Amino acid sequence: MNDTTTSAPKSLVLHSMAGYYDLLASLLTFGRERELRDRLAELAQLAPGESVLDVGCGTGSLAIQAKRRVGETGTVVGVDASPEMIEQARRKAARAKADIIFEVSRAEALPFPDASVDVVLSTLMMHHLPRAVRQLFAAEIRRVLRPGGRVLTVDFEKPANGRGGLISRFHRHGHVPLRDIVDLLDRSELRVTELGSVGVSDLRFALAKKSSLDEQKSVTPPGERSMPRLPRPRWLLPACLIAVVAVHLMVLRGLWAAVALGSVVFAAVIVGLVTHVGLAGGLSMIRRRHGGHGRR
């Protein structure tokens, strides 16, 4: 590396997270990561036969989903600055029997020819880049896209209430306002055609196109499209009830050992506990149904 490369601002590289990244993603999405990746592929409007470059691919989940969309006639390449992430991605693709190329590369210096890909994906990685590197990355996106090609960017929007969803609360790497992403793409002559909410936590997306000179002069504002929120998994409420019962049983077991409650008394407490939890769950279900009818 020369002095210019060494002194240039660098992106945040997640080396230590590779081993448990997928588990964390599954927990924070309540097991709906597959549905989230499918939604991102839908927003990118991936079609059979297209060539896709996933920048900041992590462990390869979205790249694998993209390969399913573009099929055997399409190509998918994933790049990430973390060798550990790339190694995980290669193993996952091999298990999924997905023909995907994964390479170690930084977003600000993509090792690809000019006008060589149809779609660039940049999901949940823009916040890892310093501002100066984001501009370099946007210029690289335009360089590698074919005329008429498009880029999907997805990242965290700072919640207005300061709290946000579950993913945002556990996320500590930062946020990139959607307006900043739109401005960044505009400055790189990538025309934003669609933007809005992903429907998961505080994630926002912008879809942009590498337009011709005439199209760049167009002042047509981008369309806004907020996706519906992903439904909660059906197992979530039973799992919460089981967890509550388990915690109560642990507490009662400790109390039983401490005060030597009789078996009859202990059984009565357990019956009362189960009844209490069942009633709470039933009331919660009735309230949700009533609320649902009220919104129609």
N, C-alpha and C positions, 0 to 999 in steps of 0.2 A: 504494500500500500504506500502511495506517495504521500507527501506532506499535505497536499490539498484534500485528499480523501480522509486522512487521519484527523485533520482539524475540522472537517465539516461536521455540522450537527448530526447526531445519530438518533435513530428511533429506539424506543424501549423494546428490548428483546426478552421474551419470556422463556428462559431456559428451564428453570426449576419446575414449572407448572406442567410440563409435557406429560408426566406420569399420571397425573390425576385430573387433567383438563377435561376429559370426556365425562368423568364421574361428576365433577363440579357442574358442568353444563347440564347434565341430566337432572341433578338435584334442583338446580335453580329454575329449570323449566318444568318441574314436576313430571319428568319423563316424556316431555313433548318436544324434545329436540328434533326428532325426525319431522314432525309437523312444521316446526319453525324453519328448518332447512328447505322443506318443500315449498313453503310460502316465499322464501327468498328466491328460489329458482323461478317461481311464478312471476314475482315482481321483475326479475331480470328478463322475462319473456324468452327464455331459452327454447330453441327449436332444434329439431334433428338436423345433423350435418354441420352445426356451427362449431367454431373453434373458441374455446373459453380459457381465459387466464385468471386464476384465483390468486390474488396477491394478499399475503398474510393468511395463508390457507390453514394455519394451525395444524391440527391432527387430521385434516383432510375430509371432514364430514360433508361440507358443502360441495367440495370437488367431486366426491362420490355421487352426491345427489345430482350435480350438474351432468355427470357422465350418463346417468340414467336418462336424463332429458335429451341430450344431443345424440345418444345412441352410438352404434358402431361406426357410423359415417362421420361422426363428430370427434373432436379432440379436446382434451382437457389437460391443462398444465397447472400445477399448484406450486407456488413459491413462498418461502418463509425465511426470515433471517435466523431462525433457531434451528440448528441441526437436529436437536432432540425432537422438535415438533415434526420435522420432515421425516425422521426415522419412524416415528409413530404413524404418520400418514401413509408411508410406504407399506407398513405392515397391515394397516386397516384396508388399504386398497387391494392388497394381495388376498386377504380373507374374503373380501367382497367380490373378488375376481373382476375388478374394474381396471381397465387398461388406462392408467393415468400416469403422467410423468410428474415427479416431485423433485424440485431442486432448491438448494439454499441460495437465496438472493435477497437483497434489500430493495425496498419499494422505490427508492430514489435512483436506482441504477438497474433497470430491468434488462437482463441479457437476451433481448429479443429484437429481431429486425423491425424496421419501420413498417407500419401498415400490415401486420402479420396476424392479428386476431380479430374476431367478430365481437367478443364480449369480454369486458374486464369486470371482475367482482372484487369489491373492497368492503368487506363486512367486519365490523367490530375491530378495526385496526387503525383507523384514522386518528383516534385519540392517543395512540402510541407515538405519533410523529410530532416533533416540534414544528412550529409554524413554517419555518424556512424549508423543512423537509417536505411538508405537505405540498408546497408549491412545486417543488422538484418532482414529486410523485405525480401531481396532476399533469405536469408537462410530459412525463413519461407515459401516462395513460393515453394522452392524445397521440403521442408518437407511435405507439404500438397498435393503436386501433386502425382498422381499415375505414375508408370513407363510408359513412352510414352506420359504423359500429357504435356500440353503446357501452356505458359503464353504470353499474349499480353500486352506490355507496350506502352503507347502513352504519349508523353509530348511535351512541347514547346522547339524548338531549337532556340537559340539566333540568330536573323536575321543578315546576313552578312553585310547588309547595315545600320544596327543600327535602322531601322524603322520597317520593318515587316508589316504583315497584320493587319486588323482591330482588331481582337481578341488579337493579341500580343500587340498592342498599348494600349489597355485598361487593359491588364493584367499586374499586378505589383508584383506577388508573386515570380517570378524568372523563370529561364530556366534550363534545364538539357540537355547538348549536347548528341546527339545520341551515339557518341563514348563512353561516360561515362556510358550510360545504357548498351551498349554491353559489356564493360569491367566488369561491375558489375555482369551481368548475367553469363559471362564466369567464373568469380571467384567463383560463387556459383554452378558451374558445370551444368549450364543450357545452352545448345548449341543453339546459335542463328541460325535459318534456313532462315529467311527472314527479310529484313529491307527496309525502304524507307520513302517516303513522303505520308501523309494521303490525301493530295490534298485540305486541308483546312488551311488557314493562314500559320503558321510556325510549324504545328504539324508533328512530325516524329514518326514512330512506329518501334518496334522490336518484332518479334515473335520468341520465344525460346521453346525448347523441353527438358523435363527431360529424358535424354538418358541413355541407358545402358552403362556399362563400355567400351565395344568395340566401341560404337558409339561416346563416349566422346573422344576417341583417334583419331577419324577421323579429318582430316585437311581440309575438304571440306568447302570452304568459303560460307557464307550466300548469298542467292540470293537477288538482289536488285529489288524492285518493287515500283515505284512511281505511285500512283493513280492519275487519271485525276482530275482536279479541279472541284468541284461541280459547276454546271451552276448557273448563277445568276437568281433569280426568275423573271418571266415575269412582275410582278407588280412593280419591283423596279424603272424602268424608269418613268412610269406614276406617281408613288408616288412622285418621285423627282420633276417632272414637276408641280404637284399639289402643292407641298410644296413651290416651287419657286414662283408660281402665288400667293399663299396665303401670302407669305412674302411681295411681291410687293404690293398687295392690302392693306395690313396693313400700309405700308409706305405711299402709295398714299392717303389713308383715312386720315392719320395724316396731310399730306400736304394740302388736300382739306379743312380740318377744319381750318388750319392755315392761308391759303391765300384766302379762299372762292372762289375756282374755280367754274366756271359755269358748269352746268350739261352737256352741249354740249362738252365743253373742256374735262371734266372728262371722258365722254364716249369715246371720241377720243383717250385719253391716254390709256384707258382700251383696246380698239381695237388694238392699237399699241403694247401694252404689250403682249396680247394673240398671235398676229401675230409673234412677236419677239420670244416668247417661242416656238411656233409651228415650226418656221423655224429652231431654234436651235436644237429641237428634231429631225426634219427631216434630217438635215445635219449630226447629230450624228449617226442616223440609217444608212444613206447611207455610211458614213465613215466606220462603223463596217462591213457592208456587203462587201464593197470593200476590206477591210482588210482581211475578211474571205476568199474571192475568191483568194486573193493574196497568202494566206498561203497554198492553196491546191496544 
